[in-house]
Amino acid sequence: MPFIPHTEKDTREMLDAIGAESIEDLFDEIPQELRIEHLDAIPEALGEMEISRLMRERAARDGTPLCFIGAGAYEHHIPTAVWDIATRGEYYSAYTPYQAEASQGTLQTIYEYQTMITELTGLDVSNASLYDGASGLAEAALMAVRANRKVKTNLILLAPGVNPVYEKVARAIAGGQGLRFEWLPQDAATGNVAFDKLPEGLNPVAVVMQQPTFPGTLEDVDRLTDWAHAEGALAIGIANPTSLALMKAPGHWGGEGVDIACGEGQPFGVPLSSGGPYFGFMTCRQQHVRQMPGRIVGRTTDLEGKPGFALTLQAREQHIRRTKATSNICTNQGLMVTAATIYMSLLGFEGIARVAKSSHANTARLVEGLCAIDGIERLYEGPFFHEVALKFDRPVAPVLARLAESNILGGFDLTEYAGTDALLVCATETKTAADIDKCVAAFREAMA
Amino acid sequence: MSELPGDLLYTNDHEWLRRESDGSVTVGITEHAANALGDLVYVELPEVGQDVDAGGEMAVVESVKAASDVYAPVAGTVRAVNDELADDPEKINADPYGDGWIVCIDPSEFDEGELMTPDAYQELLDDLDD
């Protein structure tokens, strides 16, 4: 179904059909004093030529830096075909169209997406996506409270490796609904959960763990998943989707696997774009499907016995269930999901595994180079995927500023998180050996 | 639509209830409600032992097109829930006043004043048809 705006004639016909004089009449219910007549900060509309020029100028300010920042969003190669296909007229909308069943192609795309994400995470069902990874955690926590009704504490325990931004977002979204978020103790040497200091008897609703962790380490997620279940809690696993091509799927962590998996889908075909739009993914065990926020696309047969696709579970969404909806921010990031589905289809499992291996190898090369410099060493011991925390003998910010002068973004300043001068670096498959060597040389110069 | 069972009481929200000989109250939704929702695909049940308020939300019945709350017609404690609805929610469509019962409550008080006789409920349905 193409997205063509209404003509004046269409609008007139629709207004006539419902007996309204003008579009303005439709807003009659909103009292005049509540309406904003002028948005002073919003400039007048621009023409295509002007807006293109403005955007080009703004984009040029970003430059084309050599970027070694990860920390939740990752620069990966996006095959040209991904956005060539995703921006076709039939797909080019951020939303699943209303009267969704008229858009069978869109629904089939989401159906394929769900299939691939469930395979990748090792769980039974996927929803049609969420807003982003951070709000995905908030949704997973709220879902855990609904699914684990026996536990009344509203307490969600977070492993120290959970992205601190996710925690802030989850607190902002779910805190007002009575959920409490508390951190589990961290082992200073590994950066991971301190298993010998785990609290007893807190009776948590859910335990959240992230793999790889925010500072890049690998958590003992098998042990932590089992601990969560032994405590009567649900296990929620946050995963980097690229890493899942090499590492154990959350559905297989521990003896029983996690109950809910979620995470940031951006690494799959979505450009960094200064922070968004991205999309969140969420999968769960079959037994919890009714508590899952958002919608699921299902496969069915029509009256003539032909296969077709339909939205299911939407009876719990806000346009039907209003304030009692399972979620009120279940925005299906349709366009991002379309890109991710095409990305996964083009690369396949093997292609994603190659991306993951190459990213790991590049990061290993970068870390080896950086740790050979006086004043830089690993912050935490142990294996890593494509991101590593480094401890510095001096403040990191001035060093990063020096690198920026050479158009290199040297990493994410981890000082606040780590409580010591530290940097989080990441080198994906987009970096060549020469890029990495150039980065190492720039650090050596800045540290000299 | 078939005749309303004469031994039940009804609510404005299309629940029915039956006073059992042991003092408990069995609750379900009426045939009218089940038909209006269409084929049910899921029923969310309360927990046994949970307290419910008269008029408070107690369960959710969900069809492909809508999800609706089922309200407790009397205050009390949930004595039993119809677990078979978990696998077979369509029992409510097939037999709303029998196998499709939803919750059994031990009432803490029983205020018949708020409830409708079969005749009164029939009148409500007739008004809806007009």
Interface residues (C-beta under 8 A of the other chain):
Chain A: R149 K150 R290 T312 A315 R316 I320 R321 K324
Chain B: Y42 E44 E47 E62 S63 V64 K65 A66 A67 D69
